[in-house]
């Protein structure tokens, strides 16, 4: 009977130790998942910001080109007026 009680006690301690290790493993896995999610979110934000910046730069370039065309038209008009006078 004592042998049985000792065996049960040893098994109970072993299970208790496994429970702690299992909890630690789950917590570690959760930490890894959270870190991966944070990295993914950061990469997504970096890509989004880069795309926004590229679109802004393209918009500015188009606006500047339009202004240059308008200025060239004004210059031609002024040159024609000056030639007529």
N, CA, C and O atoms as a CHARMM CRD file, in Angstrom:
* protein
*
  340
    1    1 UNK  N      0.81600  -1.18700   0.00000 PROA 1      0.00000
    2    1 UNK  CA     0.00000   0.00000   0.00000 PROA 1      0.00000
    3    1 UNK  C      0.85800   1.24900   0.00000 PROA 1      0.00000
    4    1 UNK  O      0.53800   2.23200  -0.66800 PROA 1      0.00000
    5    2 UNK  N      1.97100   1.20800   0.76500 PROA 2      0.00000
    6    2 UNK  CA     2.85900   2.36500   0.79600 PROA 2      0.00000
    7    2 UNK  C      3.46900   2.60900  -0.58000 PROA 2      0.00000
    8    2 UNK  O      3.62600   3.75200  -1.00900 PROA 2      0.00000
    9    3 UNK  N      3.81100   1.52000  -1.26300 PROA 3      0.00000
   10    3 UNK  CA     4.40400   1.62300  -2.59100 PROA 3      0.00000
   11    3 UNK  C      3.42000   2.30600  -3.55400 PROA 3      0.00000
   12    3 UNK  O      3.81100   3.14100  -4.37000 PROA 3      0.00000
   13    4 UNK  N      2.14900   1.93900  -3.44300 PROA 4      0.00000
   14    4 UNK  CA     1.12000   2.53400  -4.27500 PROA 4      0.00000
   15    4 UNK  C      0.98400   4.03400  -3.97800 PROA 4      0.00000
   16    4 UNK  O      0.87600   4.83900  -4.90300 PROA 4      0.00000
   17    5 UNK  N      0.98800   4.40400  -2.71700 PROA 5      0.00000
   18    5 UNK  CA     0.85800   5.80100  -2.30800 PROA 5      0.00000
   19    5 UNK  C      2.04700   6.61900  -2.80600 PROA 5      0.00000
   20    5 UNK  O      1.87900   7.74800  -3.26600 PROA 5      0.00000
   21    6 UNK  N      3.24300   6.05000  -2.71400 PROA 6      0.00000
   22    6 UNK  CA     4.44200   6.74400  -3.19800 PROA 6      0.00000
   23    6 UNK  C      4.36300   6.91300  -4.70900 PROA 6      0.00000
   24    6 UNK  O      4.69800   7.97300  -5.23600 PROA 6      0.00000
   25    7 UNK  N      3.92600   5.88200  -5.39900 PROA 7      0.00000
   26    7 UNK  CA     3.79700   5.95800  -6.86000 PROA 7      0.00000
   27    7 UNK  C      2.80400   7.04600  -7.25100 PROA 7      0.00000
   28    7 UNK  O      3.06300   7.83400  -8.16100 PROA 7      0.00000
   29    8 UNK  N      1.68400   7.08500  -6.57100 PROA 8      0.00000
   30    8 UNK  CA     0.67200   8.10900  -6.85600 PROA 8      0.00000
   31    8 UNK  C      1.23600   9.49700  -6.57300 PROA 8      0.00000
   32    8 UNK  O      1.00100  10.42300  -7.35000 PROA 8      0.00000
   33    9 UNK  N      1.96100   9.65700  -5.49500 PROA 9      0.00000
   34    9 UNK  CA     2.54500  10.94900  -5.14900 PROA 9      0.00000
   35    9 UNK  C      3.55900  11.38500  -6.20700 PROA 9      0.00000
   36    9 UNK  O      3.57700  12.54700  -6.61300 PROA 9      0.00000
   37   10 UNK  N      4.38900  10.46500  -6.64400 PROA 10     0.00000
   38   10 UNK  CA     5.39300  10.77700  -7.67000 PROA 10     0.00000
   39   10 UNK  C      4.70600  11.16600  -8.97500 PROA 10     0.00000
   40   10 UNK  O      5.10200  12.13300  -9.62500 PROA 10     0.00000
   41   11 UNK  N      3.68000  10.41600  -9.35400 PROA 11     0.00000
   42   11 UNK  CA     2.94200  10.74300 -10.56900 PROA 11     0.00000
   43   11 UNK  C      2.26800  12.11500 -10.45700 PROA 11     0.00000
   44   11 UNK  O      2.25800  12.88200 -11.42000 PROA 11     0.00000
   45   12 UNK  N      1.71400  12.41900  -9.30200 PROA 12     0.00000
   46   12 UNK  CA     1.06300  13.71400  -9.10100 PROA 12     0.00000
   47   12 UNK  C      2.07100  14.85100  -9.21600 PROA 12     0.00000
   48   12 UNK  O      1.78200  15.88200  -9.82300 PROA 12     0.00000
   49   13 UNK  N      3.24300  14.66800  -8.63900 PROA 13     0.00000
   50   13 UNK  CA     4.29000  15.69500  -8.74700 PROA 13     0.00000
   51   13 UNK  C      4.74400  15.84700 -10.19500 PROA 13     0.00000
   52   13 UNK  O      4.97200  16.96200 -10.66500 PROA 13     0.00000
   53   14 UNK  N      4.87200  14.74700 -10.88600 PROA 14     0.00000
   54   14 UNK  CA     5.27100  14.78900 -12.29700 PROA 14     0.00000
   55   14 UNK  C      4.24300  15.52700 -13.13600 PROA 14     0.00000
   56   14 UNK  O      4.60000  16.34300 -13.98600 PROA 14     0.00000
   57   15 UNK  N      2.98000  15.24900 -12.90300 PROA 15     0.00000
   58   15 UNK  CA     1.91800  15.95000 -13.63400 PROA 15     0.00000
   59   15 UNK  C      1.90200  17.43700 -13.29400 PROA 15     0.00000
   60   15 UNK  O      1.68400  18.27200 -14.17100 PROA 15     0.00000
   61   16 UNK  N      2.12900  17.76600 -12.04200 PROA 16     0.00000
   62   16 UNK  CA     2.17000  19.17500 -11.63700 PROA 16     0.00000
   63   16 UNK  C      3.31900  19.89400 -12.33900 PROA 16     0.00000
   64   16 UNK  O      3.17400  21.03000 -12.78900 PROA 16     0.00000
   65   17 UNK  N      4.45800  19.21800 -12.42600 PROA 17     0.00000
   66   17 UNK  CA     5.60800  19.81200 -13.11600 PROA 17     0.00000
   67   17 UNK  C      5.31500  19.98400 -14.59700 PROA 17     0.00000
   68   17 UNK  O      5.68900  20.99800 -15.18500 PROA 17     0.00000
   69   18 UNK  N      4.65700  19.02000 -15.20300 PROA 18     0.00000
   70   18 UNK  CA     4.29700  19.12200 -16.62100 PROA 18     0.00000
   71   18 UNK  C      3.31400  20.25300 -16.84500 PROA 18     0.00000
   72   18 UNK  O      3.38600  20.95900 -17.85100 PROA 18     0.00000
   73   19 UNK  N      2.39900  20.42300 -15.91100 PROA 19     0.00000
   74   19 UNK  CA     1.42500  21.50800 -16.04000 PROA 19     0.00000
   75   19 UNK  C      2.10900  22.85000 -16.10600 PROA 19     0.00000
   76   19 UNK  O      1.73000  23.68900 -16.92300 PROA 19     0.00000
   77   20 UNK  N      3.09000  23.07800 -15.28500 PROA 20     0.00000
   78   20 UNK  CA     3.82400  24.34500 -15.28600 PROA 20     0.00000
   79   20 UNK  C      4.57300  24.51800 -16.60000 PROA 20     0.00000
   80   20 UNK  O      4.57600  25.60100 -17.18500 PROA 20     0.00000
   81   21 UNK  N      5.20600  23.44300 -17.05900 PROA 21     0.00000
   82   21 UNK  CA     5.94100  23.52500 -18.32300 PROA 21     0.00000
   83   21 UNK  C      4.98000  23.76800 -19.48200 PROA 21     0.00000
   84   21 UNK  O      5.29500  24.50400 -20.41700 PROA 21     0.00000
   85   22 UNK  N      3.81900  23.15100 -19.41600 PROA 22     0.00000
   86   22 UNK  CA     2.82900  23.36000 -20.47500 PROA 22     0.00000
   87   22 UNK  C      2.35800  24.80500 -20.47600 PROA 22     0.00000
   88   22 UNK  O      2.24700  25.42200 -21.53500 PROA 22     0.00000
   89   23 UNK  N      2.08100  25.34500 -19.30700 PROA 23     0.00000
   90   23 UNK  CA     1.66400  26.74800 -19.20800 PROA 23     0.00000
   91   23 UNK  C      2.76000  27.66800 -19.74000 PROA 23     0.00000
   92   23 UNK  O      2.47600  28.63000 -20.45500 PROA 23     0.00000
   93   24 UNK  N      4.00700  27.37100 -19.39200 PROA 24     0.00000
   94   24 UNK  CA     5.13300  28.17500 -19.89000 PROA 24     0.00000
   95   24 UNK  C      5.23400  28.08400 -21.40500 PROA 24     0.00000
   96   24 UNK  O      5.48000  29.08500 -22.07800 PROA 24     0.00000
   97   25 UNK  N      5.04500  26.88800 -21.93600 PROA 25     0.00000
   98   25 UNK  CA     5.12500  26.70700 -23.38700 PROA 25     0.00000
   99   25 UNK  C      4.01300  27.47400 -24.08600 PROA 25     0.00000
  100   25 UNK  O      4.24300  28.09800 -25.12100 PROA 25     0.00000
  101   26 UNK  N      2.81800  27.42900 -23.53000 PROA 26     0.00000
  102   26 UNK  CA     1.68400  28.16900 -24.11400 PROA 26     0.00000
  103   26 UNK  C      1.95800  29.66600 -24.04800 PROA 26     0.00000
  104   26 UNK  O      1.70900  30.38900 -25.01300 PROA 26     0.00000
  105   27 UNK  N      2.46600  30.12800 -22.91700 PROA 27     0.00000
  106   27 UNK  CA     2.77700  31.55400 -22.77100 PROA 27     0.00000
  107   27 UNK  C      3.87300  31.97700 -23.75400 PROA 27     0.00000
  108   27 UNK  O      3.78400  33.03900 -24.36900 PROA 27     0.00000
  109   28 UNK  N      4.89600  31.14900 -23.89600 PROA 28     0.00000
  110   28 UNK  CA     5.96200  31.45200 -24.84800 PROA 28     0.00000
  111   28 UNK  C      5.43300  31.48700 -26.27400 PROA 28     0.00000
  112   28 UNK  O      5.80400  32.36000 -27.05900 PROA 28     0.00000
  113   29 UNK  N      4.56800  30.53900 -26.60800 PROA 29     0.00000
  114   29 UNK  CA     3.97800  30.49700 -27.94200 PROA 29     0.00000
  115   29 UNK  C      3.14500  31.74900 -28.19700 PROA 29     0.00000
  116   29 UNK  O      3.18400  32.32300 -29.28500 PROA 29     0.00000
  117   30 UNK  N      2.39700  32.16100 -27.18400 PROA 30     0.00000
  118   30 UNK  CA     1.59600  33.38200 -27.30500 PROA 30     0.00000
  119   30 UNK  C      2.49000  34.59300 -27.51200 PROA 30     0.00000
  120   30 UNK  O      2.17400  35.46900 -28.31800 PROA 30     0.00000
  121   31 UNK  N      3.59600  34.64900 -26.79600 PROA 31     0.00000
  122   31 UNK  CA     4.53300  35.76600 -26.95800 PROA 31     0.00000
  123   31 UNK  C      5.11100  35.79400 -28.36700 PROA 31     0.00000
  124   31 UNK  O      5.26400  36.86200 -28.95900 PROA 31     0.00000
  125   32 UNK  N      5.43400  34.61500 -28.90300 PROA 32     0.00000
  126   32 UNK  CA     5.97200  34.53100 -30.26800 PROA 32     0.00000
  127   32 UNK  C      4.91600  35.00400 -31.27100 PROA 32     0.00000
  128   32 UNK  O      5.22200  35.75400 -32.19800 PROA 32     0.00000
  129   33 UNK  N      3.67800  34.56000 -31.07500 PROA 33     0.00000
  130   33 UNK  CA     2.60200  34.98000 -31.97800 PROA 33     0.00000
  131   33 UNK  C      2.37800  36.48500 -31.90400 PROA 33     0.00000
  132   33 UNK  O      2.18500  37.13500 -32.93100 PROA 33     0.00000
  133   34 UNK  N      2.40000  37.03700 -30.70900 PROA 34     0.00000
  134   34 UNK  CA     2.21400  38.48200 -30.55200 PROA 34     0.00000
  135   34 UNK  C      3.34900  39.25700 -31.21700 PROA 34     0.00000
  136   34 UNK  O      3.11300  40.28800 -31.84700 PROA 34     0.00000
  137   35 UNK  N      4.56100  38.77000 -31.08000 PROA 35     0.00000
  138   35 UNK  CA     5.70500  39.42500 -31.71900 PROA 35     0.00000
  139   35 UNK  C      5.59000  39.35600 -33.23700 PROA 35     0.00000
  140   35 UNK  O      5.87600  40.32900 -33.93300 PROA 35     0.00000
  141   36 UNK  N      5.17000  38.20200 -33.74300 PROA 36     0.00000
  142   36 UNK  CA     5.00100  38.05500 -35.19400 PROA 36     0.00000
  143   36 UNK  C      3.91800  38.98300 -35.70700 PROA 36     0.00000
  144   36 UNK  O      4.05900  39.58500 -36.77000 PROA 36     0.00000
  145   37 UNK  N      2.84200  39.09700 -34.95600 PROA 37     0.00000
  146   37 UNK  CA     1.75400  40.00100 -35.36000 PROA 37     0.00000
  147   37 UNK  C      2.22800  41.45400 -35.34400 PROA 37     0.00000
  148   37 UNK  O      1.89700  42.22800 -36.24200 PROA 37     0.00000
  149   38 UNK  N      2.99700  41.81800 -34.33300 PROA 38     0.00000
  150   38 UNK  CA     3.52400  43.18800 -34.26500 PROA 38     0.00000
  151   38 UNK  C      4.45500  43.47100 -35.44400 PROA 38     0.00000
  152   38 UNK  O      4.41100  44.55000 -36.03500 PROA 38     0.00000
  153   39 UNK  N      5.30100  42.48600 -35.78300 PROA 39     0.00000
  154   39 UNK  CA     6.19900  42.65100 -36.93400 PROA 39     0.00000
  155   39 UNK  C      5.40700  42.79900 -38.22700 PROA 39     0.00000
  156   39 UNK  O      5.73400  43.62800 -39.07600 PROA 39     0.00000
  157   40 UNK  N      4.36500  41.99200 -38.36700 PROA 40     0.00000
  158   40 UNK  CA     3.53200  42.06400 -39.56900 PROA 40     0.00000
  159   40 UNK  C      2.83900  43.40900 -39.66500 PROA 40     0.00000
  160   40 UNK  O      2.77800  44.01100 -40.73800 PROA 40     0.00000
  161   41 UNK  N      2.31700  43.87900 -38.54300 PROA 41     0.00000
  162   41 UNK  CA     1.65000  45.18600 -38.54100 PROA 41     0.00000
  163   41 UNK  C      2.62700  46.30200 -38.88300 PROA 41     0.00000
  164   41 UNK  O      2.28700  47.22000 -39.63000 PROA 41     0.00000
  165   42 UNK  N      3.83200  46.22900 -38.34400 PROA 42     0.00000
  166   42 UNK  CA     4.83500  47.25100 -38.63700 PROA 42     0.00000
  167   42 UNK  C      5.21100  47.23600 -40.11100 PROA 42     0.00000
  168   42 UNK  O      5.34600  48.29100 -40.73200 PROA 42     0.00000
  169   43 UNK  N      5.38000  46.05000 -40.66900 PROA 43     0.00000
  170   43 UNK  CA     5.72800  45.93800 -42.09100 PROA 43     0.00000
  171   43 UNK  C      4.59400  46.46500 -42.96100 PROA 43     0.00000
  172   43 UNK  O      4.83400  47.12600 -43.97200 PROA 43     0.00000
  173   44 UNK  N      3.36400  46.17200 -42.56800 PROA 44     0.00000
  174   44 UNK  CA     2.21100  46.66300 -43.32600 PROA 44     0.00000
  175   44 UNK  C      2.15300  48.18300 -43.28000 PROA 44     0.00000
  176   44 UNK  O      1.88500  48.83000 -44.29200 PROA 44     0.00000
  177   45 UNK  N      2.40300  48.74700 -42.11700 PROA 45     0.00000
  178   45 UNK  CA     2.38100  50.21100 -41.99900 PROA 45     0.00000
  179   45 UNK  C      3.51800  50.83100 -42.80800 PROA 45     0.00000
  180   45 UNK  O      3.32800  51.86700 -43.44500 PROA 45     0.00000
  181   46 UNK  N      4.69200  50.20900 -42.79000 PROA 46     0.00000
  182   46 UNK  CA     5.81400  50.71400 -43.59200 PROA 46     0.00000
  183   46 UNK  C      5.45900  50.70400 -45.07300 PROA 46     0.00000
  184   46 UNK  O      5.73100  51.67100 -45.78500 PROA 46     0.00000
  185   47 UNK  N      4.85700  49.62600 -45.53400 PROA 47     0.00000
  186   47 UNK  CA     4.47900  49.52600 -46.94600 PROA 47     0.00000
  187   47 UNK  C      3.39800  50.53900 -47.28700 PROA 47     0.00000
  188   47 UNK  O      3.43100  51.15700 -48.35100 PROA 47     0.00000
  189   48 UNK  N      2.44500  50.70700 -46.38600 PROA 48     0.00000
  190   48 UNK  CA     1.37000  51.67500 -46.61600 PROA 48     0.00000
  191   48 UNK  C      1.92500  53.09000 -46.67700 PROA 48     0.00000
  192   48 UNK  O      1.54800  53.87400 -47.54700 PROA 48     0.00000
  193   49 UNK  N      2.81300  53.41000 -45.75800 PROA 49     0.00000
  194   49 UNK  CA     3.41600  54.74900 -45.75300 PROA 49     0.00000
  195   49 UNK  C      4.25400  54.98500 -47.00200 PROA 49     0.00000
  196   49 UNK  O      4.23400  56.07600 -47.57100 PROA 49     0.00000
  197   50 UNK  N      4.98700  53.97000 -47.42800 PROA 50     0.00000
  198   50 UNK  CA     5.79700  54.10100 -48.64100 PROA 50     0.00000
  199   50 UNK  C      4.90300  54.33400 -49.85500 PROA 50     0.00000
  200   50 UNK  O      5.21300  55.16400 -50.71000 PROA 50     0.00000
  201   51 UNK  N      3.79200  53.60000 -49.92900 PROA 51     0.00000
  202   51 UNK  CA     2.86400  53.77400 -51.04600 PROA 51     0.00000
  203   51 UNK  C      2.23800  55.16200 -51.00700 PROA 51     0.00000
  204   51 UNK  O      2.11200  55.81100 -52.04500 PROA 51     0.00000
  205   52 UNK  N      1.84700  55.62100 -49.83300 PROA 52     0.00000
  206   52 UNK  CA     1.28000  56.96500 -49.69800 PROA 52     0.00000
  207   52 UNK  C      2.28300  58.03000 -50.12900 PROA 52     0.00000
  208   52 UNK  O      1.93000  58.98600 -50.82000 PROA 52     0.00000
  209   53 UNK  N      3.52600  57.85700 -49.71800 PROA 53     0.00000
  210   53 UNK  CA     4.56300  58.82700 -50.08600 PROA 53     0.00000
  211   53 UNK  C      4.80200  58.82800 -51.58900 PROA 53     0.00000
  212   53 UNK  O      4.99200  59.88600 -52.18900 PROA 53     0.00000
  213   54 UNK  N      4.79500  57.64800 -52.20000 PROA 54     0.00000
  214   54 UNK  CA     4.99300  57.56000 -53.64900 PROA 54     0.00000
  215   54 UNK  C      3.84000  58.23100 -54.39500 PROA 54     0.00000
  216   54 UNK  O      4.05600  58.94000 -55.37800 PROA 54     0.00000
  217   55 UNK  N      2.61800  58.00200 -53.92200 PROA 55     0.00000
  218   55 UNK  CA     1.46600  58.64200 -54.55900 PROA 55     0.00000
  219   55 UNK  C      1.51600  60.15500 -54.39500 PROA 55     0.00000
  220   55 UNK  O      1.19500  60.89100 -55.32800 PROA 55     0.00000
  221   56 UNK  N      1.91300  60.62000 -53.22700 PROA 56     0.00000
  222   56 UNK  CA     2.05500  62.06700 -53.01100 PROA 56     0.00000
  223   56 UNK  C      3.11300  62.65400 -53.94000 PROA 56     0.00000
  224   56 UNK  O      2.91000  63.71700 -54.52500 PROA 56     0.00000
  225   57 UNK  N      4.23600  61.96200 -54.07300 PROA 57     0.00000
  226   57 UNK  CA     5.30600  62.44500 -54.95100 PROA 57     0.00000
  227   57 UNK  C      4.83700  62.47800 -56.39900 PROA 57     0.00000
  228   57 UNK  O      5.13600  63.42800 -57.12300 PROA 57     0.00000
  229   58 UNK  N      4.10400  61.45400 -56.83100 PROA 58     0.00000
  230   58 UNK  CA     3.59200  61.42700 -58.20000 PROA 58     0.00000
  231   58 UNK  C      2.59400  62.55600 -58.42300 PROA 58     0.00000
  232   58 UNK  O      2.61300  63.21200 -59.46500 PROA 58     0.00000
  233   59 UNK  N      1.72800  62.77800 -57.44600 PROA 59     0.00000
  234   59 UNK  CA     0.76800  63.88000 -57.54200 PROA 59     0.00000
  235   59 UNK  C      1.46500  65.22000 -57.62900 PROA 59     0.00000
  236   59 UNK  O      1.06300  66.08500 -58.40700 PROA 59     0.00000
  237   60 UNK  N      2.50800  65.39700 -56.83500 PROA 60     0.00000
  238   60 UNK  CA     3.27000  66.65300 -56.87600 PROA 60     0.00000
  239   60 UNK  C      3.96400  66.83200 -58.22400 PROA 60     0.00000
  240   60 UNK  O      4.00700  67.93700 -58.76500 PROA 60     0.00000
  241   61 UNK  N      4.50800  65.73800 -58.76300 PROA 61     0.00000
  242   61 UNK  CA     5.18600  65.82100 -60.05600 PROA 61     0.00000
  243   61 UNK  C      4.19900  66.21100 -61.15900 PROA 61     0.00000
  244   61 UNK  O      4.52300  67.01500 -62.03300 PROA 61     0.00000
  245   62 UNK  N      2.99500  65.63700 -61.11500 PROA 62     0.00000
  246   62 UNK  CA     1.97800  65.98200 -62.12300 PROA 62     0.00000
  247   62 UNK  C      1.56700  67.44800 -61.97800 PROA 62     0.00000
  248   62 UNK  O      1.43300  68.16500 -62.97000 PROA 62     0.00000
  249   63 UNK  N      1.37400  67.87600 -60.75500 PROA 63     0.00000
  250   63 UNK  CA     1.00500  69.27900 -60.50700 PROA 63     0.00000
  251   63 UNK  C      2.10200  70.21900 -60.99300 PROA 63     0.00000
  252   63 UNK  O      1.81400  71.24600 -61.60700 PROA 63     0.00000
  253   64 UNK  N      3.34600  69.87300 -60.72400 PROA 64     0.00000
  254   64 UNK  CA     4.47100  70.70800 -61.16900 PROA 64     0.00000
  255   64 UNK  C      4.57000  70.73100 -62.69000 PROA 64     0.00000
  256   64 UNK  O      4.87200  71.76700 -63.28200 PROA 64     0.00000
  257   65 UNK  N      4.31600  69.59300 -63.31800 PROA 65     0.00000
  258   65 UNK  CA     4.35300  69.54100 -64.78500 PROA 65     0.00000
  259   65 UNK  C      3.25300  70.42300 -65.37100 PROA 65     0.00000
  260   65 UNK  O      3.47500  71.13000 -66.35400 PROA 65     0.00000
  261   66 UNK  N      2.07700  70.38000 -64.76900 PROA 66     0.00000
  262   66 UNK  CA     0.98200  71.24400 -65.21700 PROA 66     0.00000
  263   66 UNK  C      1.32900  72.70700 -65.08500 PROA 66     0.00000
  264   66 UNK  O      1.02600  73.50300 -65.97400 PROA 66     0.00000
  265   67 UNK  N      1.95800  73.06800 -63.99000 PROA 67     0.00000
  266   67 UNK  CA     2.37200  74.46000 -63.78500 PROA 67     0.00000
  267   67 UNK  C      3.42700  74.85700 -64.81300 PROA 67     0.00000
  268   67 UNK  O      3.41800  75.98400 -65.30800 PROA 67     0.00000
  269   68 UNK  N      4.33400  73.93800 -65.13600 PROA 68     0.00000
  270   68 UNK  CA     5.36900  74.23800 -66.13000 PROA 68     0.00000
  271   68 UNK  C      4.75100  74.46000 -67.50900 PROA 68     0.00000
  272   68 UNK  O      5.17600  75.35100 -68.24400 PROA 68     0.00000
  273   69 UNK  N      3.75700  73.65800 -67.85800 PROA 69     0.00000
  274   69 UNK  CA     3.07100  73.82900 -69.14300 PROA 69     0.00000
  275   69 UNK  C      2.36000  75.17800 -69.17500 PROA 69     0.00000
  276   69 UNK  O      2.42300  75.89800 -70.17100 PROA 69     0.00000
  277   70 UNK  N      1.69100  75.50900 -68.09100 PROA 70     0.00000
  278   70 UNK  CA     1.00100  76.80100 -68.00800 PROA 70     0.00000
  279   70 UNK  C      1.99400  77.96200 -68.12500 PROA 70     0.00000
  280   70 UNK  O      1.73500  78.94100 -68.82500 PROA 70     0.00000
  281   71 UNK  N      3.11900  77.84300 -67.44200 PROA 71     0.00000
  282   71 UNK  CA     4.14400  78.89000 -67.52400 PROA 71     0.00000
  283   71 UNK  C      4.71500  79.00800 -68.93400 PROA 71     0.00000
  284   71 UNK  O      4.97600  80.11400 -69.40800 PROA 71     0.00000
  285   72 UNK  N      4.90900  77.88200 -69.60200 PROA 72     0.00000
  286   72 UNK  CA     5.42000  77.90800 -70.97400 PROA 72     0.00000
  287   72 UNK  C      4.41100  78.57700 -71.89600 PROA 72     0.00000
  288   72 UNK  O      4.78700  79.34900 -72.77800 PROA 72     0.00000
  289   73 UNK  N      3.13300  78.28400 -71.69300 PROA 73     0.00000
  290   73 UNK  CA     2.08900  78.93100 -72.48800 PROA 73     0.00000
  291   73 UNK  C      2.08000  80.42700 -72.26600 PROA 73     0.00000
  292   73 UNK  O      1.93700  81.20000 -73.21400 PROA 73     0.00000
  293   74 UNK  N      2.23000  80.83700 -71.03000 PROA 74     0.00000
  294   74 UNK  CA     2.28600  82.27000 -70.72200 PROA 74     0.00000
  295   74 UNK  C      3.50800  82.91300 -71.37600 PROA 74     0.00000
  296   74 UNK  O      3.43100  84.03000 -71.88800 PROA 74     0.00000
  297   75 UNK  N      4.62600  82.20700 -71.35700 PROA 75     0.00000
  298   75 UNK  CA     5.84600  82.74600 -71.96400 PROA 75     0.00000
  299   75 UNK  C      5.67500  82.92100 -73.47000 PROA 75     0.00000
  300   75 UNK  O      6.11200  83.92100 -74.03800 PROA 75     0.00000
  301   76 UNK  N      5.03700  81.94300 -74.11100 PROA 76     0.00000
  302   76 UNK  CA     4.79000  82.04700 -75.55300 PROA 76     0.00000
  303   76 UNK  C      3.85600  83.23000 -75.83600 PROA 76     0.00000
  304   76 UNK  O      4.08400  84.00300 -76.76600 PROA 76     0.00000
  305   77 UNK  N      2.82500  83.35500 -75.03800 PROA 77     0.00000
  306   77 UNK  CA     1.87700  84.46600 -75.20800 PROA 77     0.00000
  307   77 UNK  C      2.57800  85.80400 -75.02300 PROA 77     0.00000
  308   77 UNK  O      2.36700  86.73300 -75.80300 PROA 77     0.00000
  309   78 UNK  N      3.40200  85.90400 -74.00200 PROA 78     0.00000
  310   78 UNK  CA     4.13500  87.16200 -73.75900 PROA 78     0.00000
  311   78 UNK  C      5.11000  87.45900 -74.90900 PROA 78     0.00000
  312   78 UNK  O      5.25600  88.60600 -75.33100 PROA 78     0.00000
  313   79 UNK  N      5.76500  86.41900 -75.40100 PROA 79     0.00000
  314   79 UNK  CA     6.70500  86.61700 -76.51100 PROA 79     0.00000
  315   79 UNK  C      5.96000  87.10200 -77.74700 PROA 79     0.00000
  316   79 UNK  O      6.45200  87.96800 -78.47100 PROA 79     0.00000
  317   80 UNK  N      4.78300  86.55000 -77.99100 PROA 80     0.00000
  318   80 UNK  CA     3.99400  86.97300 -79.15600 PROA 80     0.00000
  319   80 UNK  C      3.53800  88.41300 -79.00800 PROA 80     0.00000
  320   80 UNK  O      3.56100  89.17100 -79.97800 PROA 80     0.00000
  321   81 UNK  N      3.12800  88.79900 -77.82000 PROA 81     0.00000
  322   81 UNK  CA     2.71300  90.18800 -77.57100 PROA 81     0.00000
  323   81 UNK  C      3.89800  91.14500 -77.74900 PROA 81     0.00000
  324   81 UNK  O      3.76600  92.22000 -78.33400 PROA 81     0.00000
  325   82 UNK  N      5.04500  90.73000 -77.23500 PROA 82     0.00000
  326   82 UNK  CA     6.23600  91.57100 -77.33000 PROA 82     0.00000
  327   82 UNK  C      6.67600  91.72100 -78.79700 PROA 82     0.00000
  328   82 UNK  O      7.12300  92.79300 -79.20500 PROA 82     0.00000
  329   83 UNK  N      6.55500  90.69500 -79.54700 PROA 83     0.00000
  330   83 UNK  CA     6.93700  90.74300 -80.96500 PROA 83     0.00000
  331   83 UNK  C      6.00500  91.64600 -81.73300 PROA 83     0.00000
  332   83 UNK  O      6.42900  92.32400 -82.66900 PROA 83     0.00000
  333   84 UNK  N      4.73400  91.66600 -81.35200 PROA 84     0.00000
  334   84 UNK  CA     3.76000  92.50300 -82.04100 PROA 84     0.00000
  335   84 UNK  C      3.95500  93.97700 -81.71700 PROA 84     0.00000
  336   84 UNK  O      3.59200  94.84500 -82.51100 PROA 84     0.00000
  337   85 UNK  N      4.52800  94.26100 -80.55200 PROA 85     0.00000
  338   85 UNK  CA     4.72900  95.65600 -80.16600 PROA 85     0.00000
  339   85 UNK  C      6.06800  96.06100 -80.64800 PROA 85     0.00000
  340   85 UNK  O      6.47800  97.20400 -80.44500 PROA 85     0.00000
